[in-house]
């Protein structure tokens, strides 16, 4: 029994006896040793909490596709007719059928796995990844009621805004820096249900910007509004951005250029991504009449068989 309890009990007995058996509330004196022990305990920490990180941008609880239509800027694009195959209204432009075949393959894969956010990359620059990304987004919205969001996440060598004939800012880099909200960076052009987020201005540390968490937040917010989100990334071998972007996506499509991409470099690119993320390869720039067209997707921007302009 502690000394405090003994002192309380003894004082209570003495006071009860002196008052003829009627006890009064007891005030006990705590021994000095007990006080010293209590004083030696660490004091509570009342220091102010660290400041919270800046809040992520938000669409708000009432965000719908109608809200997006009302607030997203309508821009008069001027697409490059040599490389943007689906803007001229011709159903049989050279190369369009290959993109329809690619679309069908992707829908077949979607029956077996979650596949909505698709990263398009290549091993090296100028293999045609931006060409494939832009035309794949276009062919997706050619189906009635389908919506696609095309994002230029190549913050090092953006090309998509040039191919679509639109401005590059404000864009993804401004959003990732927290300077603009989602509505300010998203465009809609003349093709119904096709939306575009350009790259934005050039930044000094694109890999760090991509990894700051805001892109993941953006994709999670808009995913329910689009049937496909197609992301054009930097080449996978020279820089790390594509690997970071793949973490936010459901699948990766690799573009290699016929008679240009070294085999060992293509194999190295394949190893940059998890097996469960790889959905296929687009062999780009095949000469017209090649036997490869029986087995691979080919993509051309000009009817002379020379292949599209590298992007």
C-alpha positions as CSV (number, residue, x, y, z in Angstrom):
1,X,0.0,0.0,0.0
2,X,1.4,3.4,-0.9
3,X,2.3,6.1,1.6
4,X,-0.4,8.3,0.2
5,X,-3.1,5.8,0.7
6,X,-1.9,5.1,4.3
7,X,-1.9,8.8,5.2
8,X,-5.4,9.2,3.8
9,X,-6.8,6.2,5.7
10,X,-5.1,7.3,9.0
11,X,-6.4,10.9,8.7
12,X,-9.9,9.7,8.0
13,X,-9.9,7.4,11.1
14,X,-8.6,10.2,13.3
15,X,-11.1,12.8,12.1
16,X,-14.0,10.3,12.4
17,X,-13.0,9.6,16.0
18,X,-12.8,13.2,17.0
19,X,-16.2,14.0,15.4
20,X,-18.0,11.2,17.1
21,X,-18.0,8.9,14.2
22,X,-19.1,11.4,11.5
23,X,-16.5,11.6,8.8
24,X,-15.8,14.8,6.8
25,X,-14.1,15.2,3.4
26,X,-10.4,14.6,3.8
27,X,-7.7,16.8,2.4
28,X,-4.5,14.7,2.4
29,X,-1.0,16.2,2.3
30,X,1.1,14.5,-0.3
31,X,4.6,13.7,0.9
32,X,7.4,15.7,-0.6
33,X,8.9,12.6,-2.2
34,X,5.7,12.0,-4.1
35,X,5.6,15.6,-5.3
36,X,9.1,15.4,-6.5
37,X,8.4,12.2,-8.4
38,X,5.4,13.8,-10.1
39,X,7.5,16.9,-11.0
40,X,10.1,14.7,-12.7
41,X,7.5,13.4,-15.3
42,X,7.9,15.0,-18.7
43,X,5.7,18.0,-19.3
44,X,3.0,17.7,-21.9
45,X,3.9,18.9,-25.3
46,X,1.7,21.8,-26.3
47,X,3.8,23.0,-29.3
48,X,1.7,23.9,-32.4
49,X,1.2,21.3,-35.0
50,X,3.2,21.5,-38.2
51,X,1.3,23.4,-41.0
52,X,-0.8,21.2,-43.3
53,X,0.2,20.7,-46.9
54,X,-1.6,22.9,-49.4
55,X,-4.9,21.4,-50.2
56,X,-5.3,19.6,-53.5
57,X,-7.5,21.3,-56.1
58,X,-11.0,20.0,-56.1
59,X,-13.9,20.0,-58.6
60,X,-16.4,20.2,-55.7
61,X,-19.1,17.9,-54.7
62,X,-21.4,18.9,-57.6
63,X,-19.0,18.2,-60.4
64,X,-20.5,16.4,-63.4
65,X,-19.8,16.2,-67.1
66,X,-22.3,19.0,-67.6
67,X,-20.2,21.1,-65.2
68,X,-17.1,20.3,-67.3
69,X,-18.8,21.3,-70.5
70,X,-19.9,24.6,-69.0
71,X,-16.5,25.5,-67.5
72,X,-14.0,23.9,-69.9
73,X,-12.7,26.3,-72.6
74,X,-13.8,25.7,-76.2
75,X,-10.8,26.3,-78.4
76,X,-10.6,26.5,-82.2
77,X,-8.0,23.9,-83.0
78,X,-6.2,23.7,-86.3
79,X,-5.1,20.1,-86.6
80,X,-2.2,19.0,-88.8
81,X,-4.0,17.2,-91.7
82,X,-0.9,15.1,-92.4
83,X,-0.8,13.5,-88.9
84,X,-4.2,14.0,-87.3
85,X,-6.2,11.4,-89.3
86,X,-9.7,11.7,-88.0
87,X,-10.4,15.4,-88.3
88,X,-10.9,15.6,-92.1
89,X,-14.1,13.5,-92.1
90,X,-12.7,10.9,-94.5
91,X,-13.4,7.4,-93.3
92,X,-10.7,5.6,-95.3
93,X,-7.7,7.9,-94.8
94,X,-4.5,5.9,-95.0
95,X,-3.9,4.5,-91.5
96,X,-7.4,5.0,-90.0
97,X,-8.3,1.3,-90.2
98,X,-5.2,0.3,-88.2
99,X,-6.3,2.6,-85.4
100,X,-9.8,1.0,-85.5
101,X,-8.1,-2.4,-85.1
102,X,-6.0,-1.1,-82.2
103,X,-9.2,0.3,-80.6
104,X,-10.9,-3.2,-80.9
105,X,-7.9,-4.9,-79.3
106,X,-8.0,-2.5,-76.4
107,X,-11.7,-3.1,-75.8
108,X,-11.0,-6.9,-75.9
109,X,-8.4,-6.4,-73.2
110,X,-10.8,-4.3,-71.2
111,X,-13.1,-7.3,-70.9
112,X,-10.4,-9.1,-68.9
113,X,-8.8,-6.3,-66.9
114,X,-9.3,-2.7,-65.7
115,X,-8.2,-0.5,-68.6
116,X,-9.2,3.1,-68.7
117,X,-6.0,5.1,-68.1
118,X,-3.5,4.2,-70.8
119,X,0.1,5.5,-71.0
120,X,1.6,5.8,-74.5
121,X,5.4,5.8,-74.5
122,X,8.4,4.8,-76.6
123,X,12.0,3.8,-76.1
124,X,13.6,6.9,-77.7
125,X,12.4,10.2,-79.1
126,X,10.9,10.5,-82.6
127,X,9.4,7.0,-82.7
128,X,5.8,8.2,-83.1
129,X,4.3,8.0,-79.6
130,X,2.5,11.4,-79.7
131,X,1.1,10.5,-83.2
132,X,-0.3,7.2,-81.8
133,X,-1.6,8.9,-78.6
134,X,-3.5,11.6,-80.5
135,X,-5.0,9.4,-83.2
136,X,-6.0,6.8,-80.7
137,X,-7.9,9.4,-78.7
138,X,-9.6,10.5,-81.9
139,X,-10.7,7.1,-82.9
140,X,-12.1,6.4,-79.5
141,X,-14.5,9.3,-79.6
142,X,-15.6,8.3,-83.2
143,X,-17.8,5.7,-81.5
144,X,-21.1,7.3,-80.4
145,X,-21.2,8.5,-76.9
146,X,-17.6,7.7,-76.0
147,X,-15.5,10.3,-74.3
148,X,-11.7,10.6,-74.2
149,X,-9.3,12.8,-72.4
150,X,-5.8,13.3,-74.0
151,X,-3.1,14.5,-71.7
152,X,0.4,15.7,-72.9
153,X,2.5,14.6,-69.9
154,X,5.8,15.0,-71.9
155,X,7.0,18.0,-70.0
156,X,10.4,17.8,-71.7
157,X,9.5,17.8,-75.4
158,X,5.8,18.4,-75.8
159,X,4.4,17.9,-79.3
160,X,0.6,17.3,-79.0
161,X,-0.4,20.9,-79.0
162,X,1.4,21.5,-82.3
163,X,-0.3,18.4,-83.9
164,X,-3.7,19.6,-82.7
165,X,-3.0,23.2,-83.6
166,X,-3.7,24.7,-80.2
167,X,-2.0,26.5,-77.4
168,X,0.3,24.7,-74.9
169,X,-0.6,26.9,-71.9
170,X,-2.1,26.9,-69.4
171,X,-1.5,23.2,-69.1
172,X,-0.4,20.3,-67.0
173,X,2.7,21.9,-65.5
174,X,0.6,24.9,-64.2
175,X,-1.8,22.5,-62.7
176,X,0.9,20.4,-61.0
177,X,2.4,23.7,-59.7
178,X,-0.9,24.6,-58.1
179,X,-1.3,27.7,-60.3
180,X,-4.5,26.6,-62.1
181,X,-7.5,24.4,-61.4
182,X,-8.6,21.6,-63.6
183,X,-11.1,23.6,-65.7
184,X,-8.4,26.2,-66.6
185,X,-6.1,23.6,-68.2
186,X,-8.6,21.5,-70.0
187,X,-9.6,22.3,-73.6
188,X,-12.3,20.9,-75.9
189,X,-11.9,21.3,-79.6
190,X,-14.1,20.7,-82.7
191,X,-14.3,17.0,-82.3
192,X,-17.2,16.1,-80.0
193,X,-16.3,14.4,-76.6
194,X,-12.5,14.8,-77.2
195,X,-10.8,16.8,-74.4
196,X,-7.2,17.8,-74.1
197,X,-4.8,18.9,-71.4
198,X,-1.6,20.4,-73.0
199,X,1.8,20.2,-71.4
200,X,2.0,23.7,-70.1
201,X,5.1,25.8,-69.8
202,X,8.6,24.4,-69.6
203,X,9.7,23.5,-66.0
204,X,13.1,22.9,-64.5
205,X,12.3,19.6,-62.6
206,X,9.6,17.7,-64.5
207,X,10.2,14.4,-62.8
208,X,9.7,15.9,-59.3
209,X,6.7,17.7,-60.5
210,X,5.1,14.5,-61.9
211,X,5.7,12.8,-58.6
212,X,4.2,15.4,-56.3
213,X,0.8,13.6,-56.2
214,X,-1.4,16.2,-58.0
215,X,-1.5,14.2,-61.2
216,X,-2.8,11.1,-59.4
217,X,-5.4,13.3,-57.7
218,X,-6.5,14.7,-61.1
219,X,-6.8,11.3,-62.7
220,X,-8.9,9.9,-59.8
221,X,-11.2,12.9,-60.1
222,X,-11.9,12.8,-63.8
223,X,-11.7,9.0,-64.4
224,X,-15.5,8.5,-64.0
225,X,-16.2,11.1,-66.6
226,X,-14.3,9.6,-69.5
227,X,-14.3,6.2,-71.2
228,X,-10.5,6.6,-71.9
229,X,-7.7,8.7,-70.5
230,X,-4.7,8.6,-72.9
231,X,-1.5,10.0,-71.6
232,X,1.5,10.8,-73.8
233,X,4.7,10.4,-71.8
234,X,8.4,11.1,-72.5
235,X,10.5,8.3,-73.9
236,X,11.2,5.6,-71.3
237,X,14.9,5.0,-71.7
238,X,16.5,8.5,-71.5
239,X,14.4,9.8,-68.5
240,X,12.4,8.4,-65.5
241,X,9.1,10.2,-66.1
242,X,7.4,7.3,-68.0
243,X,8.0,4.9,-65.1
244,X,6.5,7.4,-62.7
245,X,3.5,8.1,-64.9
246,X,2.9,4.4,-65.3
247,X,2.2,4.1,-61.6
248,X,-1.0,6.2,-62.1
249,X,-2.2,4.2,-65.1
250,X,-3.9,0.9,-65.8
251,X,-1.8,-0.1,-68.8
252,X,1.2,0.9,-71.0
253,X,1.4,0.8,-74.8
254,X,4.9,1.0,-76.2
255,X,5.6,2.4,-79.7
256,X,8.6,1.2,-81.6
257,X,9.6,2.5,-85.0
258,X,10.3,0.0,-87.8
259,X,13.9,-0.2,-88.9
260,X,14.8,2.5,-86.4
261,X,14.4,1.3,-82.8
262,X,17.4,-0.9,-81.8
263,X,16.3,-4.3,-80.5
264,X,18.3,-4.0,-77.3
265,X,16.8,-0.6,-76.5
266,X,13.3,-1.9,-77.1
267,X,13.9,-4.8,-74.8
268,X,15.3,-2.4,-72.2
269,X,12.1,-0.3,-72.5
270,X,10.0,-3.3,-71.9
271,X,11.8,-4.0,-68.6
272,X,11.0,-0.5,-67.3
273,X,7.4,-1.5,-66.6
274,X,5.7,-4.2,-64.6
275,X,4.4,-7.2,-66.6
276,X,0.8,-6.6,-65.5
277,X,0.9,-3.0,-67.0
278,X,2.1,-3.9,-70.5
279,X,-0.8,-4.2,-72.9
280,X,1.0,-4.3,-76.2
281,X,3.3,-2.8,-78.8
282,X,2.6,-0.5,-81.8
283,X,5.0,-1.0,-84.7
284,X,5.1,2.4,-86.4
285,X,6.4,3.6,-89.7
286,X,6.1,0.3,-91.7
287,X,6.5,0.6,-95.4
288,X,3.3,0.1,-97.4
289,X,2.8,-3.5,-98.5
290,X,5.1,-4.9,-95.9
291,X,4.2,-8.4,-94.6
292,X,4.3,-6.9,-91.1
293,X,1.0,-5.3,-91.7
294,X,-0.6,-8.7,-91.4
295,X,0.5,-9.0,-87.7
296,X,1.1,-5.6,-86.3
297,X,-0.6,-2.2,-86.0
298,X,0.9,0.2,-88.5
299,X,0.3,4.0,-88.5
300,X,0.8,6.3,-91.4
301,X,0.1,10.0,-91.9
302,X,0.7,10.1,-95.6
303,X,-0.7,7.9,-98.4
304,X,2.7,7.5,-100.0
305,X,3.7,4.7,-97.7
306,X,6.6,6.6,-96.1
307,X,5.0,6.7,-92.7
308,X,4.0,9.5,-90.5
309,X,6.2,12.4,-89.4
310,X,8.0,11.3,-86.2
311,X,6.7,12.9,-83.1
